[in-house]
Amino acid sequence: MIETIRNCFDISKVLYSSHAKREMQIDKFGSIKDYEVCEAIHDGKIIEEYPNDKPYPSILIFGETNSKRPLHIVCAYDNEDCQTIIVTVYQPDPNLWVNYQRREK
């Protein structure tokens, strides 16, 4: 699935939810740009899966931008429209995540 999502970025078949855009603007570590999301997706790996999410199953990707900024991207793939939907994006708080990939207990 991650390769399909990466391909959508390569061919500009990406839809950002209004929630994702809002969260990107107000992130507590500084605003997140579209190009940073693209960089993190291309570098990223799936760290959680949410198969029961509606209307599409989604995944949580951890990746780093070219400047090593860690990002979490929750996204889904819409088979009908052949596009990736960005549900939310944020810079993970290092106090809440182990290596940004596993939730702190």
N, C-alpha and C positions, 0 to 999 in steps of 0.2 A: 504493500500500500504506500509506503513512503516514496518509492520510485515514481508511482503515479502522481503523487502530490508534487514531487520535485518537477516532474514534467509539466504539470499545470503552471508552475511558476515560469518555466522556460517559454511557454507559449501564451502567457498572459491570460490564463483561464482561472483567475482567482477572484473570489468575492469576499470582501471583509464585512462582517456583521457590524451594525452600528455600535454594538457593545464593544467589539474588538477595537474599533477606531477610537472610541471614547477612552478605553483603558490605555491604549497606546499614547494618547495625548497627556494623560494625567498620571502616568506611572511614577511611583515615588522615587525612583532612581533616575528620572529624566525621561523625556518623551522618546518614543520608539518610532523609528522611520520605517517605511515600507521596504526599503532596500535592506535594512537590518533583518527584517523578518525573512526575506529571501535568502540572505547569507546564512542565517541560522538554520533554515530548512535544509539548505544544501549541505550543511555540515552536520546536521542533526541525526538523532536516533530516537526511536519510539521508546518512551519510558513507562507509559501507562496506556491501557486500552479501555475504552468505554463502549462495549458492543451493544448495550441496551439504550444508548442515547437516541433520542428522537429529534428530528425526523431521520437522521442518519447516524450510524455508529461513528464515534470519533476517537481520536488518539491524542495523547500529549507527547509532543516532541520537545526534547532538549537539544539545543544547538548553541553555538557561539558565532557571533558576528566576526568579520575579518579583524576587528579590533579587540577580539576576545571578550566581548560583552555576552554574558550568559542570558539566554531567553528561553521561555517556555511558550509554546504555541499549541493551543488546542484547535484541531481542525478536523474536518470531515470531507469525504468525497461524495459528490452528487453524481451518481452514475447516469441519471437521466440527462443532465445538462453537461456532463463531462467536465466538471469544474471542482476545484477545491474551495471549501468554505472555511474561512478563518473565524472561529468562534470567539476566541480571546487570545491575547498576547500580553505577557508581562515579564519583567525581570524578576526571577525568583529571589526571595530573601534568603541569604546564606544561613540565617538563624533557624529557618524552617525546613531546610533541605540539606542532606548529606551529599556533598559534591554536586549539588543541583539536580541530582537524579533520583534520590530516595527521600521520602518524607521523614523528618525527624520524629522520633517517638515522643 
